[in-house]
Amino acid sequence: MAVGWPHRRATVAMVSPAQYATFHERHDRALMDYARRIGARFTMHQDSDVNPHIAGYARLEYLHALDVGQDTDFEKLAAALPHAEVNCILFP
């Protein structure tokens, strides 16, 4: 079983990393903590523009997998989240 937060992820690309930390991260953390309590994996989806938020996502210590766009810096992502699985969305 996995718990994710797919519907609002696209909005993260519209905010700065500081705004993510102030306004969004606590909600991601609450959902992550819920997933941990019920023994589910925690996943995240963001279509594109993930790079500025990689450090913020790395603070989510129970993040198991990400679904991200092809514009992602995968080397940076792998260095920050070596334990996480990654799926890449390819846009035509």
N, C-alpha and C positions, 0 to 999 in steps of 0.2 A: 504494500500500500504506500502511496505517496500523497503528500499534502503540498499543494502549490498555491500560488497567488497570481494566476495568469492574467486576469482581466485589467488590472491597473498597471501592469509592468510597463506598458508603452508610455505612460506618463513620466516615468523616471528619466527617460531621455530628454524630457523638457525641463528638468531642474538641475541645478548645480550639485556637485558632491556635498557641499555644505548644507544645502536645502534638503538633500536626501537624508543626511545625518540628523537634521533637526526635525523634519516632518514625516519622513517615510520609514526610516530604519526601525523605529519602535514598533511599527505595525508588522514589518517583516519579522522582527524578533519575537513578537507575540505569537505569530503563526508558526514560526520555527519551534518555539517552546511547546506549543500544542502538539505539533508533529512528534517531537521527542517524547512527550508524555504518553502518547498513544502508540508509540513504537513504529511510527511511519517515517518514511524518508521525506526530506524537505527539498523541494525543487523550486526553481525560479525561471521565468521566461521574460526575455526582453528582446524585441525584434532587432534593434540596432542601437548604436551609440553606447555600448556597454563600457568602453575603455575608461571613461572618466569615473566610473562607479566600481571598478574592480576592487579597489582598496576598501570601499564600504562593504561590498559583498564578502570580502575576506574576513571581516569582523563577525560574520555569521558562522560560528564554529560548527554548526550542525547542518550546513548546506551540503547536500549530496549531489545535486545535478543542476546544470544550467542549460537553457535552451536559448541560444543567442544568434545574432545575425552574422553574416559573412564579413562584415567590416570590423569584427572583433580582433584585437591583438591576442592571438591564441598563446603565444609564448608568455606574455605578461599574465594572462589569465591562469595558465598552468603553473607559473611560479607562485602566484598569490593563493591559488586554490588547488594544490597538487592532489588532493584527495577527491575532488569533485569530478563527476562525469560531465561531458559536454556534448551537446547536440548543436549542429550548425544549421540555421535556416538559410537556404539558398534562394535568393530572389532572382527571377529571370531578367 
